Amino acid sequence: MKKIWFTYSLMIYSLIGFSQNPVFSDAVKAYEDRSYAMAIDLFKKKMKKHQPLALEYEMLAESYYWNSSYKEATRWYQHWYDTKKSVPNTESLFRFAKCLISIGEKERAKVVLNDFRAKTNESDLRRKLLEEVPNWLENIGDPYESFSVATAKFSTKDSEFAPAFYDSLIVFSKSSKKVKQRFVRDAWTKQGFNDLYIVDPNNDKKPRVKPFVRRFNSPLHEATAVFTKDKKTVYFTRSSIQHGKTQKDDRGTIQLNIFKSTRKRKKWSKPKKIALCNQYYSIAHPALNANETRLYFVSDMPGGFGKSDIYYAPINSNGKFGRAQNLGPSVNTAGRESFPFVSSSNTLYFSSDGLLGLGGYDVYKLKLEKSSMVPIHLGSPVNSNKDDISFIIDEGTNSGYFASDRKGNDDIFRFERREEIPMPKQIELVVLDKEHILQKNIELRFLIDQSKDTLVATTNMQGRLYLEVLPFQTISYLTNDSIKEKAATYRVKNQKHQIWELEIEHSKPDIGVDLLKVLHLSEVFFKTNSSYIDHSQISADVARLMKVLHHYSSLKIEIRAHTDSRGSEAYNLWLSDRRAKRIKNYLVKHGIAPDRLHTKGMGESNMLVPCQGKKCKAEDHRTNRRTEFIVISN
């Protein structure tokens, strides 16, 4: 988006021209002062005459990123990545990946994200998600709920965002058509500043947009208003102004502050800065919880987790604020969290560019009263590959508004959320081991949505199992009874039938077990009354057996061959011994060391179905005529 999300960095400069200092130092200073539009011009000017350094590529890419020009940012991130791939800034790596996702380059994004995962801290939530949910990139756009989205009727050609409910009306922020002072622009974007406007969105004709309260609109920015339920108090964001004058920090940056005004009858009081504000960092984008006992806001105050974090401060009965509390690492990231909104059910909606998403800012939600807060990505059509912010919802009508630059300009969109009873989706899991051998009749345990209860399911003879799970729940395969040990996690799509592959790792087979039974292998066939293997009947299962023996190189087995009761005992003993040795020779020929293979002819001494001669049925003979692969050492 072309407007400023947070920490507006209102460096004032003349439109007549730039200073005459060397371009590189000026470009770096503009970047450090967050005058990104100016920095872009200066860096590109330098690059026409000089070979850029890796740092210059990175700063130029970041300047485009902070101005939400993700396609341009991608180009310069790639130059930086190629130049300084050995020791990259991990946060720039993450932003590079988000830019690639934004322009549809998911395969390239995977490469960069793998690099990010390898280089970032093990405790980083994004790294954990990349490791635990291998299919997140394929699923991230799935709609969490069913929304219909359309451009709001009152949307204009100007930049508009930050809608707020005011009875049946909407108060929002809109960029000025003209620069408020002829020599002043926002140095971050080179655009004019934002004011608060009001509109009746239910007007059947073209809704009329007009300034909300003229005394609220200063020479700089106003945005993100929130009203108390009685509509007698408003909090809103404004550039730091005191006694009619702008306030700057030591670097000349004008921070953002939250102002408060109260209404008596039809007249609003002069806005006053709330006590939480500070000249040296921004406090902005206010939101109230359902019972109006907390003020949520965004700040880049020291001690946070990233560029900007979401905080809350208790509102005491006397109207004063308690100590500000950070919402913590389950919400706040190394990136930017912004635009909080708390619904009547105390669900927090906010935008973030530091979580895994579709690119740029995406909208997330979480229930504030839950002890473990995990943000949920709303999916499309609310989220897009651009910036999607300032989401508000009336849960009584299941409708609301949000802003997005998906059409090129910053527009406000109206949505309706459809109340649908979620239907379970069928998940088909194909279970294999590391050798890609189907795992038949294996009992597995799963965890659904981090609950304490586990789900037990058993694979069929095709190595498949089926689960019925609600859409957007997560399924975690447990390596044992410990909930902490999860080998793989998947997020369920909103589709009727989904097929996933699950690779599991077996422990070594126990001594005394029959590999034929453990691996559910079919029988080794011989020609009638012969010790020669019938190669036309050898199944792929024998190849699976050899894979297991290759994988567990210390495994030793005893090949035991059995015959049926037809023929003399001596002959059957000789025949079974020959058959066991033929199988050993076959395995040795295919790479299994002979000292790992022992043989034993059992003859008819251990028949599963005790019968003799004509008393035996054909199927009885088949049952008795078998081969066992008994583990004697592991």
VOKE-554116 format. One line per 2 residues: for each residue x negated, y negated, z negated of C-alpha. Coordinates in steps of 0.001 Angstrom, whole numbers, padded with zeros to 6 digits, always signed. Example, Ala and Ser with C-alpha at 12.3 -4.5 7.8 and 13.67 -1.06 7.14 Angstrom:
<sites>
-012300:+004500:-007800; -013670:+001060:-007140
</sites>
This chain:
<sites>
+000000:+000000:+000000; -001158:-003496:+000739
-000074:-005002:-002549; -001907:-004460:-005794
-001012:-001634:-008101; -002971:-002486:-011144
-005663:-004811:-012462; -004980:-007246:-009719
-008410:-008830:-009920; -007239:-012202:-008757
-010506:-013705:-007608; -009593:-016991:-005892
-011378:-017972:-002726; -010995:-020484:+000067
-009611:-019476:+003432; -012084:-021798:+005145
-015041:-019415:+004949; -017373:-017256:+002903
-020477:-018336:+001059; -023813:-018396:+002816
-025521:-015867:+000480; -027067:-012714:+002012
-024318:-010407:+003182; -025300:-007328:+001207
-025431:-009009:-002197; -022186:-010830:-001472
-020529:-007585:-000383; -021602:-005806:-003554
-020458:-008714:-005699; -017080:-008784:-003945
-016730:-005043:-004491; -017685:-005255:-008160
-015228:-008148:-008583; -012542:-005939:-006951
-012126:-008419:-004108; -011820:-005449:-001779
-010489:-007196:+001305; -013452:-009567:+001183
-015847:-006684:+000496; -014617:-004819:+003602
-015326:-007832:+005810; -018783:-008343:+004329
-019839:-004682:+004481; -018718:-004314:+008091
-020547:-007491:+009029; -023748:-006131:+007492
-023370:-002774:+009219; -023502:-004393:+012638
-027120:-005337:+012023; -028409:-002855:+009445
-028427:+000883:+008894; -026162:+001376:+005872
-027280:+003115:+002714; -025193:+005863:+001150
-024027:+003445:-001565; -022802:+000990:+001067
-020794:+003720:+002790; -019296:+004690:-000550
-018391:+001115:-001498; -016799:+000475:+001890
-014805:+003703:+001670; -013702:+002859:-001868
-012664:-000643:-000799; -010369:+000852:+001823
-009117:+003431:-000675; -008171:+000844:-003289
-006255:-000997:-000578; -004484:+002284:+000356
-005975:+002368:+003861; -006625:+006096:+003649
-007360:+006756:+007310; -010075:+004104:+007390
-011374:+005250:+004007; -011742:+008811:+005340
-014097:+007657:+008080; -016487:+005966:+005674
-016208:+008666:+002997; -017353:+011157:+005630
-020436:+009031:+006388; -021179:+008811:+002655
-020566:+012548:+002159; -022953:+013460:+004991
-025587:+011026:+003728; -025513:+011800:+000019
-024048:+015272:-000161; -026646:+016525:-002624
-025692:+014301:-005599; -022227:+012869:-004961
-019983:+010927:-007303; -017339:+013522:-008212
-014510:+010968:-008439; -015356:+009656:-004972
-015318:+013291:-003823; -011818:+013684:-005225
-010609:+010483:-003564; -012180:+011639:-000283
-010197:+014884:-000528; -006973:+012971:-001228
-007589:+010828:+001863; -008062:+013970:+003959
-004812:+015414:+002608; -003079:+012117:+003349
-004005:+012294:+007035; -003156:+015997:+007325
-006723:+017397:+007263; -006033:+020115:+004673
-008801:+022480:+005781; -011436:+019753:+005490
-009885:+018764:+002165; -010364:+022328:+000881
-014102:+022141:+001626; -014466:+018829:-000234
-012305:+020040:-003134; -014465:+023155:-003472
-017475:+020863:-003706; -015622:+018732:-006264
-014665:+021813:-008277; -018266:+023061:-008337
-019685:+019726:-009476; -017087:+018459:-011944
-016794:+019279:-015636; -015293:+022643:-016597
-012733:+020943:-018844; -011365:+018793:-016001
-007649:+019580:-015534; -007952:+019296:-011758
-010750:+021854:-011705; -008674:+024210:-013849
-005717:+023883:-011473; -007904:+024509:-008430
-009248:+027664:-010075; -005973:+028962:-011511
-003535:+028149:-008687; -005189:+029181:-005408
-002149:+028284:-003292; -001461:+024810:-004744
-002282:+022972:-001500; +000241:+025039:+000461
+002949:+024485:-002179; +002376:+020905:-003297
+004893:+019364:-000875; +007762:+021662:-001834
+010645:+019631:-003303; +010973:+020167:-007046
+014588:+019026:-006860; +016940:+018294:-003992
+016845:+014611:-003015; +018313:+012663:-000137
+016302:+009517:+000618; +017068:+006428:+002743
+015719:+002879:+002994; +017600:+000582:+000625
+020084:-001739:+002363; +018466:-004807:+000828
+014978:-003941:+002076; +013400:-006662:+004240
+010256:-007110:+006307; +008419:-008390:+003246
+006466:-006216:+000847; +008849:-004980:-001877
+008422:-002636:-004837; +009129:-002128:-008572
+012952:-001923:-008662; +014642:-002221:-012082
+018240:-001660:-013197; +020098:-004773:-014371
+023741:-003750:-014891; +024966:-002961:-011379
+022266:-005178:-009862; +018642:-004513:-008974
+015717:-006734:-009920; +012564:-006089:-007909
+009264:-007624:-006854; +008801:-009089:-003402
+005792:-010760:-001815; +006011:-014453:-001057
+006517:-015394:+002569; +004081:-018236:+002079
+000972:-018562:-000020; +001985:-020303:-003218
-000909:-022711:-002969; -002334:-023469:+000428
-005872:-022425:-000517; -005095:-019398:-002671
-004621:-015714:-001813; -005063:-012453:-003646
-008680:-011483:-003016; -007924:-007761:-003427
-005622:-007724:-000387; -005759:-011177:+001265
-001990:-011349:+000873; +000362:-013702:-000938
+001657:-013057:-004423; +004755:-011315:-005759
+007838:-012810:-007411; +010910:-011322:-009074
+014122:-011218:-007032; +017649:-009947:-007658
+020193:-008315:-005371; +023571:-006594:-005506
+022852:-003264:-003750; +026571:-002387:-003623
+027461:-005263:-001324; +029059:-003703:+001758
+027591:-006427:+003931; +023927:-007294:+004122
+023008:-007806:+000437; +021813:-011281:-000434
+018361:-011420:-002015; +017564:-014405:-004231
+015005:-015313:-006911; +015874:-013719:-010263
+015000:-016564:-012643; +012976:-019348:-011090
+011167:-020219:-014323; +009835:-016640:-014413
+007941:-017008:-011144; +004483:-018490:-011606
+001874:-019401:-008950; +000512:-015821:-009133
+002041:-012314:-009575; +005294:-011217:-011246
+006518:-007626:-011044; +007851:-004524:-012850
+010661:-005686:-015084; +012573:-003608:-017659
+015695:-004692:-019543; +017134:-003627:-022888
+020534:-001922:-022801; +022343:-005087:-023920
+020617:-006974:-021075; +019505:-009674:-023516
+015770:-008954:-023406; +013430:-008456:-020475
+009784:-007408:-020340; +007897:-007953:-017105
+004364:-008093:-015683; +002693:-011383:-014858
-000821:-012562:-014109; -002436:-013883:-017279
-001256:-017448:-017807; -001341:-019491:-021000
+000147:-022992:-021294; +000564:-023168:-017539
-003079:-022291:-016812; -004558:-019037:-015529
-006824:-017146:-017907; -009940:-015442:-016595
-012425:-013078:-018165; -016204:-013490:-018042
-016259:-012216:-014436; -013606:-014653:-013300
-010936:-011946:-013110; -007335:-012774:-013962
-005850:-009798:-015823; -002233:-008668:-015927
-000108:-009184:-019025; +003375:-008249:-020190
+005692:-011158:-020914; +008961:-011153:-022827
+012032:-013310:-022492; +015413:-013252:-024258
+018798:-014414:-022982; +021280:-016548:-024872
+024541:-016819:-022999; +023358:-017283:-019419
+020007:-018922:-020117; +016707:-017060:-020343
+014029:-018323:-022722; +010569:-019311:-021592
+008567:-016064:-021145; +005946:-015408:-023796
+003017:-013039:-023680; +003484:-010086:-026042
+001006:-009567:-028875; -000511:-006413:-027325
-002110:-008413:-024505; -005796:-009240:-024276
-007766:-011575:-022046; -010370:-008929:-021253
-008197:-006093:-019960; -004798:-005675:-018389
-001562:-004535:-020013; +001182:-004169:-017434
+004193:-002285:-016018; +006451:-002058:-019096
+009041:+000666:-019710; +011353:+001407:-022657
+012280:+004820:-024014; +015938:+005843:-024346
+016504:+004430:-027836; +014215:+001431:-027236
+011824:+002272:-030074; +008765:+002509:-027818
+007289:+000275:-025166; +005372:+002253:-022548
+002822:+000393:-020447; -000309:+000756:-018335
-003749:-000526:-019286; -007419:-000336:-018411
-008427:-001090:-022002; -011683:+000510:-023214
-011479:+004098:-024437; -009149:+005387:-021741
-009562:+008367:-019435; -009697:+006624:-016066
-009132:+003491:-014027; -005773:+002913:-015725
-003892:+004967:-018332; -000343:+005103:-019679
+000097:+004093:-023318; +002969:+003437:-025667
+003386:+001182:-028689; +006089:+001647:-031348
+008612:-001193:-031586; +009283:-001897:-035247
+012663:-002981:-036602; +011380:-006574:-036793
+010518:-006512:-033093; +006758:-006351:-033638
+004601:-003708:-031989; +002646:-000961:-033691
-000742:+000322:-032602; -001002:+001374:-028949
-001326:+005137:-028376; -002806:+006761:-025263
-000623:+009567:-023829; -003726:+011733:-023586
-005454:+013888:-020966; -002377:+015917:-020068
-001021:+012755:-018399; -003975:+010451:-017854
-006797:+011331:-015476; -010017:+009819:-014196
-007886:+008088:-011546; -004991:+005661:-011879
-001729:+006345:-013688; +000841:+003621:-013305
+004507:+002556:-013073; +006047:+004473:-015976
+009828:+004784:-016261; +011677:+006611:-019051
+015134:+007976:-018249; +018117:+008334:-020611
+017042:+011956:-021299; +013544:+010747:-022308
+011943:+012089:-019155; +008876:+010102:-018165
+008446:+009390:-014459; +005177:+007852:-013320
+002828:+007553:-010352; -000717:+008868:-010226
-003533:+009124:-007730; -005691:+011172:-010115
-003632:+014378:-009978; -003445:+016840:-007117
-000846:+015636:-004657; +000014:+014771:-001069
-002357:+011818:-000859; -002440:+008366:-002455
-000033:+007742:-005317; +002565:+010459:-005948
+005491:+010543:-008383; +005413:+013016:-011302
+007677:+013693:-014256; +007501:+015320:-017686
+009705:+015702:-020759; +008314:+013518:-023523
+009629:+015587:-026429; +007843:+018762:-025328
+004754:+019575:-027339; +002784:+020619:-024252
+003184:+018021:-021543; +002469:+019177:-018007
+003303:+016690:-015215; +005517:+018089:-012457
+005032:+016880:-008881; +008412:+015869:-007415
+007458:+017049:-003929; +008965:+015634:-000753
+010956:+013684:+000313; +010260:+011483:-002718
+006515:+011945:-002254; +004749:+011477:+001057
+001197:+011286:+002366; +001195:+007563:+001542
+001736:+005709:-001746; +004965:+006458:-003628
+005542:+004470:-006797; +007923:+002753:-009263
+010498:+005545:-009428; +013655:+004787:-011470
+016747:+006959:-011935; +020243:+006578:-013378
+020919:+010059:-014720; +024620:+009272:-015007
+024977:+008932:-011238; +021882:+010985:-010323
+020726:+008173:-008078; +017971:+005601:-008132
+015197:+003842:-006273; +011471:+004018:-005624
+008947:+002231:-003409; +006728:+003608:-000662
+004597:+002397:+002224; +005321:+005517:+004301
+006685:+003315:+007117; +003678:+001012:+007088
+005095:-001721:+004879; +006022:-001603:+001208
+009730:-000770:+001167; +012247:+000193:-001492
+014097:+003458:-000908; +017344:+004642:-002454
+017814:+008302:-003343; +020475:+010644:-004586
+019593:+013744:-006542; +021848:+016681:-005908
+022797:+018761:-008917; +022289:+022327:-007787
+022193:+025531:-009809; +018749:+026942:-008962
+018941:+030437:-007526; +016161:+032927:-008282
+013731:+033611:-005457; +012333:+037033:-004656
+008580:+037318:-004942; +006940:+040289:-003248
+003465:+040935:-004600; +001096:+043133:-002619
-001382:+044414:-005204; -004882:+045412:-004109
-008255:+045877:-005696; -011535:+044316:-004573
-011902:+047010:-001932; -008461:+046044:-000562
-007039:+049363:-001699; -003305:+049229:-002409
-002600:+049843:-006087; +000299:+052295:-006443
+002291:+052888:-009619; +000269:+050314:-011583
+001884:+048494:-014498; +001098:+044763:-014545
+001979:+041981:-016951; +002944:+038432:-016004
+003540:+035127:-017748; +006325:+032855:-016424
+005924:+029074:-016857; +003497:+029364:-019778
+006202:+030900:-022007; +005291:+033257:-024856
+007212:+036162:-023361; +005582:+038412:-020798
+007212:+040184:-017874; +006198:+043776:-017094
+006543:+045228:-013595; +005217:+048361:-011845
+004069:+048649:-008251; +005794:+051157:-005976
+004124:+053769:-003768; +003375:+051067:-001194
+001436:+049019:-003750; +004180:+046405:-003983
+006292:+044994:-006778; +009174:+042531:-006754
+009971:+039700:-009165; +012996:+037411:-009407
+011814:+033940:-010442; +013330:+030452:-010282
+011834:+028032:-007729; +008878:+025906:-008858
+008132:+028109:-011838; +004572:+029365:-012160
+003650:+033041:-012348; +000412:+034000:-014077
-001034:+037521:-013869; -002465:+038596:-017218
-005636:+040665:-017193; -004641:+042082:-020587
-002210:+041361:-023407; -003912:+038046:-024149
-001970:+035124:-022764; -005220:+033171:-022512
-006672:+035532:-019908; -005067:+034769:-016555
-006597:+036138:-013385; -004333:+034292:-010951
-001507:+031753:-011046; +001045:+031015:-008329
+003743:+028371:-007976; +007052:+029641:-006617
+008286:+027930:-003459; +011906:+027047:-002849
+012260:+029855:-000304; +014389:+032992:-000410
+011570:+035498:+000024; +007856:+035026:-000493
+004984:+037472:-000077; +001740:+037047:-001987
-001384:+039156:-002316; -002773:+039816:-005771
-006290:+041151:-006138; -006973:+042930:-009404
-010181:+044368:-010813; -010103:+047848:-012300
-012319:+049053:-015083; -014295:+052223:-014396
-012165:+055393:-014370; -012292:+057299:-017637
-014107:+060625:-017947; -011781:+063532:-017284
-009321:+061748:-014988; -008529:+062971:-011491
-009312:+060230:-008967; -006783:+061755:-006607
-004028:+060952:-009123; -005421:+057635:-010362
-005755:+056292:-006825; -002593:+058067:-005613
-004496:+059696:-002763; -003024:+062270:-000410
-004400:+065836:-000269; -007458:+066946:+001716
-006230:+069393:+004368; -007948:+072561:+005619
-007081:+074827:+008473; -005156:+077915:+007431
-007368:+080573:+005822; -010408:+078413:+006548
-012966:+076357:+004654; -013339:+073857:+007509
-011763:+070440:+006939; -008962:+069641:+009363
-010322:+066281:+010608; -007090:+065559:+012461
-005306:+065493:+009087; -007836:+063406:+007155
-005985:+060301:+005944; -007267:+056833:+005208
-007044:+057811:+001546; -010360:+059701:+001819
-011950:+056464:+002986; -010461:+054777:-000082
-012028:+057411:-002303; -015421:+056729:-000761
-014953:+052975:-001317; -014354:+053621:-004997
-017433:+055827:-005234; -019523:+053177:-003472
-018123:+050443:-005729; -018825:+052349:-008962
-022295:+053629:-008121; -022842:+055297:-011509
-019690:+057422:-011210; -020182:+061210:-010995
-017404:+063621:-010112; -016726:+067352:-009960
-014878:+068479:-006852; -012553:+071328:-007841
-010857:+073254:-005059; -007830:+075479:-005722
-006117:+078085:-003557; -002685:+079635:-003634
-002111:+083266:-004664; -002227:+084764:-001188
-005315:+086961:-000699; -007540:+088697:-003238
-008912:+086885:-006256; -012492:+087368:-005043
-011681:+086019:-001606; -009821:+083018:-003004
-012699:+082230:-005336; -015153:+082365:-002408
-012807:+080283:-000200; -012278:+077590:-002826
-016032:+077351:-003491; -016659:+076895:+000260
-013948:+074225:+000492; -015364:+072251:-002436
-018810:+072313:-000840; -017394:+071263:+002556
-015848:+068192:+000890; -019148:+067399:-000841
-021008:+067612:+002463; -018437:+065312:+004063
-018920:+062693:+001325; -022740:+062992:+001437
-022620:+062494:+005196; -020789:+059218:+004522
-023335:+057808:+002090; -022546:+059284:-001331
-025646:+060585:-003150; -025488:+064410:-003540
-026553:+064308:-007209; -023309:+062446:-007993
-021179:+065266:-006575; -020701:+068596:-008335
-018541:+071385:-006949; -016506:+074202:-008453
-014368:+076785:-006740; -011328:+077545:-008916
-009654:+080132:-006690; -006171:+081000:-007986
-007204:+080794:-011661; -005320:+077589:-012487
-002098:+077540:-010479; +000395:+074751:-011274
+003285:+077010:-010246; +002606:+080549:-011539
+003905:+082936:-008865; +002609:+085864:-006862
+003002:+086919:-003252; +006522:+086908:-001860
+007932:+085385:-005049; +006296:+082071:-004132
+008100:+079528:-001990; +006252:+077552:+000680
+006331:+074418:-001438; +004919:+076388:-004395
+001939:+077413:-002294; +001418:+073784:-001242
+001468:+072650:-004879; -001071:+075282:-005935
-003350:+074675:-002934; -005008:+071429:-003994
-008278:+069591:-004613; -009223:+067602:-007702
-011887:+064899:-008084; -012609:+064942:-011828
-014765:+062154:-013315; -017545:+063787:-015358
-019673:+060668:-015927; -018960:+056954:-015565
</sites>
